């Protein structure tokens, strides 16, 4: 178990990284947190729990992070297509909660993964390397 000082250092390191990050880097970080929460929600459903908190956090990150970042005037059709995918994801997260379906959660992860990978490929290499590490990266465990 990490010490309090190690956790405090890690927390301050994350806060510093976020405050110094470029907009594209922030999108990558938002995807990372969405995947973290969706995986927790999926695990909760598989264990017969409701996963209220991770579902809510994933939903909020998509709505207030990814959707809020879109600008159809600048992004045109790409922004509109991403908006449709994000809105579909929000509906599927709600459907997964209501139907208690880990499979629906896995489907959302599967649809968002290529978008995440595209953002990672656009991110600076030092960020891409840190995100590919097992504790931060996207492990394909559906």
C-alpha positions in Angstrom: 0.0 0.0 0.0 1.5 3.4 -1.0 2.3 5.8 1.7 0.4 9.0 2.2 3.4 11.0 0.9 3.6 8.9 -2.3 -0.1 9.4 -2.9 0.2 13.1 -2.3 3.1 13.3 -4.7 1.2 11.3 -7.4 -1.9 13.6 -6.9 0.2 16.7 -7.3 2.0 15.2 -10.3 -1.4 14.6 -12.0 -2.6 18.1 -11.1 0.5 19.6 -12.5 0.2 17.5 -15.7 -3.4 18.5 -16.2 -2.8 22.2 -15.7 0.2 22.2 -18.1 -1.5 20.0 -20.7 -2.5 21.0 -24.2 -6.2 20.6 -25.2 -5.5 17.4 -27.1 -3.6 16.0 -24.2 -6.6 16.7 -22.0 -8.9 14.8 -24.3 -6.6 11.8 -24.0 -6.7 12.1 -20.2 -10.5 12.4 -20.3 -10.7 9.2 -22.4 -8.4 7.5 -19.9 -10.7 8.4 -16.9 -13.8 7.3 -18.9 -12.2 3.9 -19.6 -11.2 3.6 -15.9 -14.8 4.3 -14.8 -16.4 2.1 -17.4 -14.2 -0.8 -16.4 -15.1 -0.3 -12.8 -18.8 -0.1 -13.7 -18.5 -3.3 -15.8 -16.8 -5.1 -13.0 -19.4 -3.9 -10.5 -22.2 -5.3 -12.8 -20.4 -8.6 -13.1 -20.2 -8.8 -9.3 -24.0 -8.1 -8.9 -23.5 -4.5 -7.8 -25.0 -1.4 -9.4 -21.8 0.6 -10.2 -23.6 3.9 -9.6 -20.5 6.0 -9.0 -18.4 4.8 -11.9 -21.4 5.0 -14.3 -22.1 8.5 -13.2 -18.5 9.6 -13.5 -18.1 8.1 -17.0 -21.4 9.7 -18.1 -20.3 13.1 -16.7 -16.8 12.9 -18.4 -18.4 12.2 -21.7 -21.0 14.9 -21.4 -18.9 17.6 -19.7 -15.5 16.6 -21.2 -15.8 15.2 -24.7 -19.1 16.7 -25.8 -18.4 20.1 -24.3 -15.1 20.2 -26.2 -16.7 19.8 -29.6 -17.2 22.9 -31.8 -19.2 22.0 -34.9 -18.4 25.4 -36.4 -14.7 24.6 -36.4 -14.8 20.8 -36.6 -17.6 20.5 -39.2 -18.6 17.0 -40.0 -16.0 15.4 -37.8 -17.4 17.3 -34.7 -20.9 16.2 -35.7 -19.9 12.6 -36.1 -18.1 12.6 -32.8 -21.2 14.2 -31.2 -23.3 11.4 -32.5 -20.9 8.8 -31.1 -20.7 10.5 -27.7 -24.5 10.8 -27.5 -24.8 7.1 -28.4 -22.3 6.3 -25.7 -24.3 8.3 -23.1 -27.5 6.4 -24.1 -25.7 3.0 -23.9 -24.3 3.8 -20.5 -27.8 4.5 -19.2 -29.1 1.3 -21.0 -26.3 -0.7 -19.4 -27.2 0.6 -15.9 -30.9 -0.1 -16.4 -30.4 -3.6 -17.9 -27.4 -4.4 -15.7 -25.5 -5.4 -18.8 -21.7 -5.7 -18.7 -21.8 -6.4 -22.4 -23.3 -3.0 -23.2 -20.5 -1.4 -21.2 -18.0 -3.4 -23.2 -19.6 -2.2 -26.4 -19.2 1.4 -25.4 -15.5 0.7 -24.6 -15.1 -1.0 -28.0 -16.6 2.0 -29.8 -14.6 4.6 -27.9 -11.3 2.7 -28.1 -10.4 3.6 -31.7 -11.1 7.3 -31.0 -8.9 7.2 -27.9 -6.1 5.5 -29.9 -6.3 8.2 -32.6 -6.0 10.9 -29.9 -3.0 9.1 -28.4 -1.3 9.0 -31.8 -1.7 12.7 -32.0 -0.4 13.3 -28.5 3.2 14.2 -27.8 5.3 11.1 -27.5 6.2 11.5 -23.8 2.4 11.6 -23.0 1.7 8.6 -25.3 4.5 6.6 -23.6 3.1 7.3 -20.1 -0.4 6.4 -21.2 0.7 3.1 -22.6 2.0 2.0 -19.2 -0.2 -0.7 -17.5 -1.3 1.4 -14.6 -2.5 4.2 -16.9 -3.0 2.6 -20.3 -5.9 0.9 -21.9 -5.7 -2.8 -21.3 -8.1 -4.6 -23.6 -10.0 -6.6 -20.9 -13.6 -6.8 -21.9 
